[in-house]
Amino acid sequence: MEKDPFFYVIIVACLVVAAILAWGLSTFQAGGDGKRSNKIMQLRIAAQFVAVVLIVAFAYFKTQGG
């Protein structure tokens, strides 16, 4: 599994989601602009969607013998 470059793309996608989450939470905690915090969390949802699609695609292709 570690030899598949797609695996590393998934790891990067998950790290991006974690970074956006940390950024959004720190904005909430600092009491910043509510609209900005909401936009950051919307960005996180989009990044999380991409990460989940990549994970599902990876699992699908691995079960198909790819």
C-alpha positions in Angstrom: 0.0 0.0 0.0 2.8 2.4 0.8 4.3 1.9 -2.6 1.2 3.3 -4.3 1.6 7.1 -5.0 -2.2 7.5 -4.6 -1.8 6.6 -1.0 0.4 9.6 -0.4 -2.1 11.9 -2.2 -4.7 10.7 0.4 -2.3 11.4 3.3 -1.8 14.9 2.0 -5.5 15.4 1.5 -6.1 14.3 5.1 -3.4 16.6 6.4 -4.9 19.6 4.5 -8.3 18.8 6.1 -6.7 18.8 9.6 -4.8 22.0 8.9 -8.0 23.8 7.8 -9.8 22.4 10.8 -7.1 23.8 13.1 -7.2 27.1 11.3 -11.0 27.3 11.7 -11.0 26.4 15.3 -8.3 28.9 16.1 -10.4 31.6 14.4 -13.5 30.6 16.4 -11.5 30.6 19.6 -9.9 34.0 18.9 -13.4 35.5 18.6 -12.8 36.6 15.0 -15.3 37.5 12.4 -18.1 35.0 12.3 -18.5 35.1 8.6 -14.8 34.4 8.1 -15.0 31.4 10.5 -18.0 30.1 8.6 -16.2 30.4 5.3 -13.2 28.5 6.7 -15.4 25.7 7.9 -17.1 25.6 4.5 -13.7 25.2 3.0 -13.0 22.3 5.4 -16.2 20.6 4.3 -15.1 20.8 0.7 -11.6 19.5 1.4 -13.1 16.7 3.5 -15.4 15.7 0.7 -12.4 15.5 -1.7 -10.4 13.4 0.9 -13.4 11.0 1.3 -13.8 10.6 -2.4 -10.1 9.9 -2.8 -10.2 7.3 0.0 -13.3 5.6 -1.5 -11.7 5.5 -4.9 -8.5 4.1 -3.5 -10.4 1.3 -1.7 -12.5 0.6 -4.8 -9.5 0.3 -7.1 -7.6 -1.9 -4.5 -10.6 -4.3 -4.4 -10.7 -4.4 -8.2 -7.1 -5.6 -8.2 -5.6 -2.3 -9.3 
